Amino acid sequence: MNLVITLVNNMKELTFEKEIEDNRGKILFLSYGNKKINLIEIRKGFARGGHFHKTTTSHFLIKGKIEYHEENTITHEEKILIVEAPGILDVPANHAHLLIALDNSLFFEIFEKYEAINFPKYRNIVENKMNQK
């Protein structure tokens, strides 16, 4: 599938790169100039994330309801929130994050260079939920 949308005012193209799917849902990988855009589905009962980034990131929840976990990897302070769409989750650098879908949910993230470091405490939850379903 080749999706290319030209935006006339600045002549950048939104380009479909690939799609992957597992029992958690689909991810569509898009690019827009030097920006990468991931459109991510989380089916109810599944989790995504389980890692942290060296830079601040944002997740834009556009559908559904999630339980959001965030832990500072240096101080180990943790917060847990229930977030309903529409919502924005700004994740500070070096804060691990985990999103557990309480309803079928959809979010997107935008970045220039994607680097993620697994955070075992959260990553194990992602993997256990995948194996249980």
N, CA and C atoms as a LAMMPS dump frame, in Angstrom:
ITEM: TIMESTEP
0
ITEM: NUMBER OF ATOMS
399
ITEM: BOX BOUNDS ff ff ff
-5.0000000000000000e+02 5.0000000000000000e+02
-5.0000000000000000e+02 5.0000000000000000e+02
-5.0000000000000000e+02 5.0000000000000000e+02
ITEM: ATOMS id mol type element x y z
1 1 1 N 0.835 -1.172 0
2 1 2 C 0 0 0
3 1 3 C 0.879 1.234 0
4 2 1 N 0.748 2.096 -0.974
5 2 2 C 1.491 3.341 -1.023
6 2 3 C 0.549 4.499 -0.82
7 3 1 N 0.735 5.2 0.272
8 3 2 C -0.087 6.355 0.593
9 3 3 C 0.816 7.567 0.584
10 4 1 N 0.549 8.513 -0.303
11 4 2 C 1.312 9.742 -0.352
12 4 3 C 0.326 10.89 -0.445
13 5 1 N 0.384 11.802 0.506
14 5 2 C -0.473 12.973 0.5
15 5 3 C 0.429 14.19 0.423
16 6 1 N 0.287 14.996 -0.598
17 6 2 C 1.086 16.205 -0.731
18 6 3 C 0.325 17.366 -0.125
19 7 1 N 0.966 18.07 0.774
20 7 2 C 0.369 19.233 1.391
21 7 3 C 0.888 20.468 0.659
22 8 1 N -0.01 21.171 0.017
23 8 2 C 0.354 22.227 -0.922
24 8 3 C 1.113 23.366 -0.264
25 9 1 N 0.741 23.765 0.949
26 9 2 C 1.353 24.953 1.525
27 9 3 C 2.844 24.814 1.823
28 10 1 N 3.352 23.633 2.078
29 10 2 C 4.795 23.509 2.295
30 10 3 C 5.406 22.332 1.529
31 11 1 N 4.641 21.68 0.718
32 11 2 C 5.094 20.66 -0.227
33 11 3 C 5.81 19.469 0.419
34 12 1 N 5.474 19.156 1.66
35 12 2 C 5.986 17.933 2.27
36 12 3 C 5.008 16.821 1.964
37 13 1 N 5.475 15.597 2.052
38 13 2 C 4.616 14.448 1.792
39 13 3 C 4.464 13.606 3.046
40 14 1 N 3.225 13.218 3.317
41 14 2 C 2.954 12.235 4.356
42 14 3 C 3.023 10.886 3.659
43 15 1 N 3.972 10.06 4.069
44 15 2 C 4.25 8.817 3.363
45 15 3 C 4.037 7.617 4.281
46 16 1 N 3.293 6.649 3.79
47 16 2 C 3.117 5.382 4.485
48 16 3 C 4.384 4.569 4.282
49 17 1 N 4.981 4.068 5.369
50 17 2 C 6.196 3.266 5.258
51 17 3 C 5.921 1.778 5.413
52 18 1 N 5.209 1.41 6.498
53 18 2 C 4.892 -0.01 6.697
54 18 3 C 3.829 -0.138 7.774
55 19 1 N 3.338 -1.363 7.913
56 19 2 C 2.343 -1.697 8.928
57 19 3 C 2.754 -3.019 9.555
58 20 1 N 2.627 -3.103 10.885
59 20 2 C 2.854 -4.381 11.563
60 20 3 C 1.655 -4.651 12.462
61 21 1 N 1.439 -5.911 12.774
62 21 2 C 0.321 -6.274 13.631
63 21 3 C 0.691 -7.478 14.476
64 22 1 N 0.259 -7.445 15.733
65 22 2 C 0.341 -8.61 16.601
66 22 3 C -0.943 -8.635 17.429
67 23 1 N -1.006 -9.454 18.452
68 23 2 C -2.264 -9.574 19.179
69 23 3 C -2.625 -8.314 19.974
70 24 1 N -1.699 -7.37 20.116
71 24 2 C -1.997 -6.095 20.782
72 24 3 C -2.718 -5.123 19.854
73 25 1 N -2.556 -5.301 18.532
74 25 2 C -3.124 -4.385 17.553
75 25 3 C -2.105 -4.036 16.484
76 26 1 N -2.415 -3.009 15.698
77 26 2 C -1.564 -2.591 14.579
78 26 3 C -0.757 -1.349 14.93
79 27 1 N 0.35 -1.186 14.183
80 27 2 C 1.098 0.064 14.182
81 27 3 C 1.298 0.454 12.722
82 28 1 N 0.92 1.675 12.373
83 28 2 C 1.198 2.24 11.054
84 28 3 C 2.383 3.173 11.203
85 29 1 N 3.393 2.983 10.377
86 29 2 C 4.589 3.815 10.403
87 29 3 C 4.499 4.787 9.235
88 30 1 N 4.513 6.077 9.552
89 30 2 C 4.398 7.133 8.548
90 30 3 C 5.587 8.073 8.677
91 31 1 N 5.858 8.829 7.621
92 31 2 C 6.864 9.881 7.717
93 31 3 C 6.318 11.142 7.057
94 32 1 N 6.796 12.273 7.577
95 32 2 C 6.402 13.581 7.064
96 32 3 C 7.642 14.456 7.118
97 33 1 N 8.326 14.594 5.982
98 33 2 C 9.616 15.266 5.994
99 33 3 C 10.577 14.461 6.852
100 34 1 N 11.227 15.13 7.817
101 34 2 C 12.167 14.41 8.701
102 34 3 C 11.494 13.881 9.964
103 35 1 N 10.182 14.029 10.072
104 35 2 C 9.435 13.534 11.226
105 35 3 C 8.888 12.136 10.955
106 36 1 N 8.896 11.318 11.975
107 36 2 C 8.292 9.993 11.921
108 36 3 C 7.024 10.029 12.77
109 37 1 N 5.976 9.407 12.283
110 37 2 C 4.701 9.372 12.976
111 37 3 C 4.27 7.922 13.08
112 38 1 N 4.039 7.462 14.3
113 38 2 C 3.531 6.106 14.518
114 38 3 C 2.1 6.214 15.004
115 39 1 N 1.188 5.554 14.322
116 39 2 C -0.211 5.461 14.731
117 39 3 C -0.376 4.073 15.33
118 40 1 N -0.705 4.007 16.635
119 40 2 C -0.596 2.765 17.394
120 40 3 C -1.933 2.38 18.02
121 41 1 N -2.329 1.153 17.769
122 41 2 C -3.556 0.601 18.333
123 41 3 C -3.185 -0.292 19.515
124 42 1 N -3.975 -0.195 20.589
125 42 2 C -3.835 -1.129 21.713
126 42 3 C -5.219 -1.714 21.967
127 43 1 N -5.333 -3.007 21.782
128 43 2 C -6.603 -3.671 22.062
129 43 3 C -6.803 -3.796 23.577
130 44 1 N -8.058 -3.756 23.979
131 44 2 C -8.427 -3.813 25.398
132 44 3 C -7.719 -4.985 26.086
133 45 1 N -7.098 -4.684 27.227
134 45 2 C -6.413 -5.702 28.009
135 45 3 C -4.941 -5.866 27.692
136 46 1 N -4.476 -5.245 26.622
137 46 2 C -3.07 -5.355 26.238
138 46 3 C -2.3 -4.11 26.652
139 47 1 N -0.984 -4.178 26.538
140 47 2 C -0.117 -3.071 26.944
141 47 3 C 0.918 -2.775 25.861
142 48 1 N 1.362 -1.541 25.861
143 48 2 C 2.463 -1.107 24.985
144 48 3 C 3.43 -0.291 25.819
145 49 1 N 4.623 -0.125 25.29
146 49 2 C 5.657 0.634 25.989
147 49 3 C 6.586 -0.31 26.713
148 50 1 N 6.871 0.018 27.959
149 50 2 C 7.813 -0.803 28.717
150 50 3 C 9.246 -0.394 28.468
151 51 1 N 9.433 0.883 28.155
152 51 2 C 10.768 1.395 27.853
153 51 3 C 10.832 2.877 28.236
154 52 1 N 12.002 3.474 28.018
155 52 2 C 12.161 4.913 28.2
156 52 3 C 13.036 5.448 27.083
157 53 1 N 13.017 6.774 26.944
158 53 2 C 13.784 7.462 25.909
159 53 3 C 14.719 8.469 26.58
160 54 1 N 15.771 8.829 25.889
161 54 2 C 16.712 9.823 26.407
162 54 3 C 16.209 11.244 26.192
163 55 1 N 15.125 11.388 25.44
164 55 2 C 14.532 12.693 25.179
165 55 3 C 13.067 12.681 25.595
166 56 1 N 12.488 13.857 25.771
167 56 2 C 11.065 13.984 26.067
168 56 3 C 10.265 13.478 24.87
169 57 1 N 9.189 12.759 25.137
170 57 2 C 8.301 12.277 24.074
171 57 3 C 6.858 12.593 24.463
172 58 1 N 5.981 12.553 23.471
173 58 2 C 4.556 12.781 23.72
174 58 3 C 3.748 11.71 23.018
175 59 1 N 2.695 11.291 23.688
176 59 2 C 1.741 10.338 23.127
177 59 3 C 0.389 11.038 23.1
178 60 1 N -0.256 11.031 21.961
179 60 2 C -1.526 11.714 21.774
180 60 3 C -2.632 10.664 21.698
181 61 1 N -3.388 10.507 22.768
182 61 2 C -4.463 9.517 22.836
183 61 3 C -5.682 10.082 22.109
184 62 1 N -6.088 9.421 21.023
185 62 2 C -7.199 9.934 20.219
186 62 3 C -8.453 9.078 20.322
187 63 1 N -8.344 7.901 20.923
188 63 2 C -9.513 7.045 21.119
189 63 3 C -9.242 6.136 22.305
190 64 1 N -10.255 5.934 23.152
191 64 2 C -10.158 4.932 24.195
192 64 3 C -9.808 5.462 25.566
193 65 1 N -9.389 4.521 26.407
194 65 2 C -9.082 4.794 27.81
195 65 3 C -7.916 3.896 28.2
196 66 1 N -6.914 4.466 28.851
197 66 2 C -5.725 3.695 29.242
198 66 3 C -5.369 3.933 30.7
199 67 1 N -4.666 2.95 31.246
200 67 2 C -3.999 3.109 32.534
201 67 3 C -2.546 3.394 32.194
202 68 1 N -2.084 4.55 32.606
203 68 2 C -0.745 5.019 32.249
204 68 3 C 0.177 4.936 33.461
205 69 1 N 1.296 4.259 33.285
206 69 2 C 2.315 4.141 34.328
207 69 3 C 3.563 4.882 33.86
208 70 1 N 4.172 5.62 34.772
209 70 2 C 5.407 6.34 34.452
210 70 3 C 6.325 6.274 35.659
211 71 1 N 7.577 5.862 35.442
212 71 2 C 8.546 5.791 36.537
213 71 3 C 9.83 6.504 36.147
214 72 1 N 10.275 7.376 37.027
215 72 2 C 11.558 8.042 36.857
216 72 3 C 12.644 6.988 37.064
217 73 1 N 13.472 6.763 36.054
218 73 2 C 14.462 5.687 36.135
219 73 3 C 15.625 6.023 37.069
220 74 1 N 15.699 7.27 37.509
221 74 2 C 16.779 7.673 38.423
222 74 3 C 16.296 7.635 39.874
223 75 1 N 15.15 8.264 40.163
224 75 2 C 14.64 8.338 41.543
225 75 3 C 13.686 7.2 41.878
226 76 1 N 13.188 6.52 40.863
227 76 2 C 12.212 5.431 40.971
228 76 3 C 10.855 5.883 41.507
229 77 1 N 10.583 7.185 41.43
230 77 2 C 9.249 7.679 41.747
231 77 3 C 8.313 7.254 40.62
232 78 1 N 7.143 6.761 40.999
233 78 2 C 6.195 6.251 40.004
234 78 3 C 4.849 6.947 40.16
235 79 1 N 4.193 7.165 39.01
236 79 2 C 2.817 7.65 39.037
237 79 3 C 1.983 6.787 38.103
238 80 1 N 0.723 6.631 38.47
239 80 2 C -0.222 5.846 37.679
240 80 3 C -1.473 6.696 37.506
241 81 1 N -1.91 6.857 36.262
242 81 2 C -3.07 7.679 35.931
243 81 3 C -4.02 6.91 35.032
244 82 1 N -5.29 7.261 35.092
245 82 2 C -6.267 6.791 34.112
246 82 3 C -6.488 7.96 33.162
247 83 1 N -6.312 7.721 31.873
248 83 2 C -6.426 8.783 30.869
249 83 3 C -7.44 8.361 29.821
250 84 1 N -8.379 9.259 29.522
251 84 2 C -9.371 9.026 28.47
252 84 3 C -9.112 9.979 27.317
253 85 1 N -9.433 9.524 26.12
254 85 2 C -9.268 10.36 24.93
255 85 3 C -10.305 11.478 24.948
256 86 1 N -9.937 12.644 24.437
257 86 2 C -8.615 12.986 23.929
258 86 3 C -7.682 13.362 25.075
259 87 1 N -6.431 12.995 24.934
260 87 2 C -5.464 13.319 25.974
261 87 3 C -4.05 13.296 25.435
262 88 1 N -3.178 14.027 26.099
263 88 2 C -1.766 14.073 25.718
264 88 3 C -0.944 13.631 26.917
265 89 1 N -0.037 12.71 26.682
266 89 2 C 0.882 12.237 27.713
267 89 3 C 2.282 12.716 27.349
268 90 1 N 2.777 13.69 28.076
269 90 2 C 4.145 14.164 27.87
270 90 3 C 5.046 13.383 28.808
271 91 1 N 5.979 12.65 28.229
272 91 2 C 6.855 11.77 29.001
273 91 3 C 8.249 12.407 29.058
274 92 1 N 8.694 12.793 30.25
275 92 2 C 10.032 13.387 30.363
276 92 3 C 11.13 12.388 29.979
277 93 1 N 12.277 12.914 29.612
278 93 2 C 13.439 12.067 29.316
279 93 3 C 13.738 11.181 30.516
280 94 1 N 14.144 9.957 30.239
281 94 2 C 14.538 8.987 31.263
282 94 3 C 13.415 8.598 32.226
283 95 1 N 12.177 8.689 31.752
284 95 2 C 11.02 8.204 32.498
285 95 3 C 10.421 7.031 31.722
286 96 1 N 10.426 5.863 32.339
287 96 2 C 9.833 4.693 31.686
288 96 3 C 8.323 4.872 31.636
289 97 1 N 7.716 4.327 30.591
290 97 2 C 6.265 4.453 30.465
291 97 3 C 5.645 3.154 29.981
292 98 1 N 4.392 2.973 30.403
293 98 2 C 3.621 1.781 30.097
294 98 3 C 2.181 2.218 29.899
295 99 1 N 1.558 1.775 28.816
296 99 2 C 0.167 2.094 28.525
297 99 3 C -0.61 0.787 28.475
298 100 1 N -1.601 0.646 29.34
299 100 2 C -2.45 -0.542 29.382
300 100 3 C -3.845 -0.122 28.938
301 101 1 N -4.373 -0.76 27.897
302 101 2 C -5.676 -0.383 27.347
303 101 3 C -6.808 -0.902 28.215
304 102 1 N -7.63 0.024 28.733
305 102 2 C -8.832 -0.337 29.474
306 102 3 C -10.015 -0.477 28.513
307 103 1 N -9.922 0.174 27.37
308 103 2 C -10.834 0.042 26.225
309 103 3 C -9.951 -0.067 24.991
310 104 1 N -10.493 -0.502 23.868
311 104 2 C -9.732 -0.436 22.624
312 104 3 C -9.3 1.012 22.439
313 105 1 N -8.007 1.226 22.224
314 105 2 C -7.448 2.574 22.225
315 105 3 C -6.542 2.812 21.03
316 106 1 N -6.363 4.098 20.716
317 106 2 C -5.545 4.509 19.581
318 106 3 C -4.791 5.768 19.968
319 107 1 N -3.473 5.779 19.727
320 107 2 C -2.685 6.98 19.978
321 107 3 C -1.628 7.114 18.897
322 108 1 N -1.036 8.316 18.832
323 108 2 C 0.082 8.492 17.918
324 108 3 C 1.204 9.213 18.637
325 109 1 N 2.4 9.036 18.086
326 109 2 C 3.593 9.702 18.596
327 109 3 C 4.38 10.237 17.408
328 110 1 N 5.076 11.34 17.611
329 110 2 C 5.862 11.983 16.562
330 110 3 C 7.281 12.154 17.089
331 111 1 N 8.26 11.848 16.249
332 111 2 C 9.65 11.981 16.662
333 111 3 C 10.528 12.112 15.424
334 112 1 N 11.781 12.481 15.653
335 112 2 C 12.754 12.541 14.561
336 112 3 C 13.639 11.304 14.55
337 113 1 N 14.093 10.892 15.71
338 113 2 C 14.941 9.702 15.806
339 113 3 C 14.429 8.874 16.971
340 114 1 N 14.011 7.649 16.703
341 114 2 C 13.428 6.799 17.73
342 114 3 C 14.511 5.959 18.382
343 115 1 N 14.669 6.128 19.68
344 115 2 C 15.566 5.3 20.467
345 115 3 C 14.84 4.924 21.747
346 116 1 N 14.756 3.656 22.046
347 116 2 C 14.074 3.195 23.254
348 116 3 C 14.967 2.215 24.001
349 117 1 N 14.959 2.346 25.325
350 117 2 C 15.723 1.458 26.191
351 117 3 C 14.712 0.701 27.055
352 118 1 N 14.73 -0.626 26.958
353 118 2 C 13.77 -1.433 27.721
354 118 3 C 13.914 -1.191 29.221
355 119 1 N 12.763 -1.178 29.875
356 119 2 C 12.672 -1.037 31.33
357 119 3 C 12.001 -2.31 31.824
358 120 1 N 12.792 -3.27 32.332
359 120 2 C 12.272 -4.614 32.612
360 120 3 C 10.989 -4.657 33.443
361 121 1 N 10.87 -3.814 34.46
362 121 2 C 9.671 -3.823 35.305
363 121 3 C 8.41 -3.65 34.464
364 122 1 N 8.429 -2.743 33.498
365 122 2 C 7.276 -2.488 32.634
366 122 3 C 7.253 -3.415 31.425
367 123 1 N 8.414 -3.698 30.868
368 123 2 C 8.456 -4.54 29.657
369 123 3 C 7.919 -5.936 29.961
370 124 1 N 8.185 -6.438 31.151
371 124 2 C 7.665 -7.757 31.54
372 124 3 C 6.144 -7.77 31.549
373 125 1 N 5.518 -6.659 31.935
374 125 2 C 4.058 -6.563 31.922
375 125 3 C 3.543 -6.644 30.494
376 126 1 N 4.189 -5.921 29.574
377 126 2 C 3.802 -5.965 28.154
378 126 3 C 3.858 -7.396 27.636
379 127 1 N 4.957 -8.069 27.886
380 127 2 C 5.156 -9.415 27.366
381 127 3 C 4.223 -10.433 28.035
382 128 1 N 4.01 -10.302 29.342
383 128 2 C 3.097 -11.226 30.028
384 128 3 C 1.675 -11.094 29.499
385 129 1 N 1.225 -9.875 29.265
386 129 2 C -0.124 -9.681 28.724
387 129 3 C -0.243 -10.255 27.317
388 130 1 N 0.82 -10.14 26.523
389 130 2 C 0.81 -10.717 25.167
390 130 3 C 0.697 -12.233 25.234
391 131 1 N 1.389 -12.851 26.178
392 131 2 C 1.401 -14.3 26.277
393 131 3 C 0.13 -14.891 26.9
394 132 1 N -0.602 -14.072 27.682
395 132 2 C -1.807 -14.551 28.333
396 132 3 C -3.011 -14.573 27.396
397 133 1 N -2.993 -13.744 26.389
398 133 2 C -4.173 -13.596 25.513
399 133 3 C -4.157 -14.602 24.389
